[in-house]
């Protein structure tokens, strides 16, 4: 009974929150962001100029227990990495994580035989303080100290150029410092500099990460702009009260609905192919695939799913 309860505590995972999934997506969409946060925000020495890629997050420390950290990234050649990073999103103190995090690191170290860093992203200062405490284990000499990013490590981004250069960091700045008007102004200005689908994608990230009050401010700012707006609220209310452009707005809404429907269908196809081929998909990977709205990327995932051996093959960058 004790063993069964222990396994249940390790394998049971609550349904991830939108904030959890959105922070996770920032690192999954651009794995290099994890290296930048460790190097630029925490002063950790990591090699430059090497490939950085997302890899599978299914770890195993014995045949009966599968471990699923949020995101796993490797630095260096994919088949002989020089460093591995486990990114874990932590919104509150959880005693079970003090067992899970050392296991994640140990299992990945055994699997890859390279140094492993656990990077914990904490939206609140209190949780960041808790996560930064060393975790002692019953294995002699093994104490895990995580690298932690809390609100104090997230810069106040007020320069549109800086926000455009790292929209992931700018979105996190909105999460941590969005009550400051210059932060929101810089973020909105930066969206106009982003190519293609990056603007709506990163606007949605910031919108999901922001507090309710900051979301309201974002909505008001976006209503005053002259280019399309992307939050759920703004799609319904952009230009409210203005006579000009209503017909175009309705057509844009219909087109947006069509695109969304196509994206949902493509995401279902990816997951169905993986399921039929017997490839397991973690909750975080499933949420990541379902949240994607880039039809070109989804089409590529459908093609890769037909020959993939793991979910990581879908997200691997072409060499």
Secondary structure, 3 states (H helix, E strand, C coil): CHHHHHHHHHHCCCCCCHHHHHHHHHHHHCCHHHHHHHHHHCCCCCCCCCCEEEECCCEEEECCEEECCCEEEEECCCCCCCEEEEEEECCCCCCCHHHHHHHHHHHHHHHHCCEEEEEEECCCHHHHHHHCCCEECCCCCCEECCEEECHHHCCCCCCHHHHHHCHHHHHHHHHHHCCCHHHHHHHHHHHCCCCCCHHHHHHHHHHHHCCHHHHHHHHHHHHCCCCCCCCHHHHHHCCCCCCCCHHHHHHHHHHHHHHHHHHHHHHHHHHHHHHHCCCCCCHHHHHHHHHCCCHHHHHHHHHHHCCCCCCHHHHCCCC
